[in-house]
Amino acid sequence: MVNIFTPKFPKDDDGRVLKMLYKDGVDFKKAQDIDFFVAVPDKKSGDTILGILSDNGFNCELEQDDESKEWTCYCIIKMLLKYEDIIDIQKRLNELSKPYGGYSD
């Protein structure tokens, strides 16, 4: 008899993405590269936020969207796909970027 256990995921955007990845067969026991996005108001603020995130151990790049012209810091973190840890990182990115007009997106 096969025991199939499907973990429960919160019913928010992050939970839905994790559920989709689980159903697609992603190995949750293996660290994965996760993209985090921090929306920033302009290049100057983005450069400041980029430096602060870097000083706090985040590996990020600042990019401007060609069409919308909006600025974003893209951060990649290799970690296990644990909902609580993902939420904690988003909160930390918010804390670090908020004083400069940025927010985790």
PESULLIN-V257254 format. One record per residue. N is the residue number from 1. RES is the residue in three letters. D_FIRST is the distance of its C-alpha to the first C-alpha in whole Angstrom. Layout:
# PESULLIN-V257254
[[N:RES:D_FIRST] [N:RES:D_FIRST]]
This chain:
# PESULLIN-V257254
[[1:MET:0] [2:VAL:4] [3:ASN:6] [4:ILE:10] [5:PHE:13] [6:THR:16] [7:PRO:19] [8:LYS:22] [9:PHE:25] [10:PRO:29] [11:LYS:30] [12:ASP:33] [13:ASP:34] [14:ASP:32] [15:GLY:29] [16:ARG:29] [17:VAL:30] [18:LEU:27] [19:LYS:24] [20:MET:25] [21:LEU:25] [22:TYR:22] [23:LYS:21] [24:ASP:23] [25:GLY:21] [26:VAL:23] [27:ASP:22] [28:PHE:23] [29:LYS:23] [30:LYS:26] [31:ALA:30] [32:GLN:31] [33:ASP:34] [34:ILE:35] [35:ASP:38] [36:PHE:40] [37:PHE:43] [38:VAL:46] [39:ALA:49] [40:VAL:52] [41:PRO:55] [42:ASP:57] [43:LYS:58] [44:LYS:60] [45:SER:57] [46:GLY:55] [47:ASP:56] [48:THR:57] [49:ILE:53] [50:LEU:52] [51:GLY:54] [52:ILE:53] [53:LEU:49] [54:SER:50] [55:ASP:52] [56:ASN:48] [57:GLY:46] [58:PHE:45] [59:ASN:45] [60:CYS:47] [61:GLU:49] [62:LEU:51] [63:GLU:51] [64:GLN:53] [65:ASP:51] [66:ASP:54] [67:GLU:54] [68:SER:53] [69:LYS:55] [70:GLU:53] [71:TRP:52] [72:THR:49] [73:CYS:48] [74:TYR:45] [75:CYS:43] [76:ILE:40] [77:ILE:38] [78:LYS:35] [79:MET:33] [80:LEU:29] [81:LEU:28] [82:LYS:28] [83:TYR:30] [84:GLU:32] [85:ASP:34] [86:ILE:34] [87:ILE:36] [88:ASP:38] [89:ILE:39] [90:GLN:40] [91:LYS:42] [92:ARG:44] [93:LEU:45] [94:ASN:46] [95:GLU:48] [96:LEU:50] [97:SER:51] [98:LYS:52] [99:PRO:55] [100:TYR:56] [101:GLY:55] [102:GLY:51] [103:TYR:48] [104:SER:44] [105:ASP:43]]
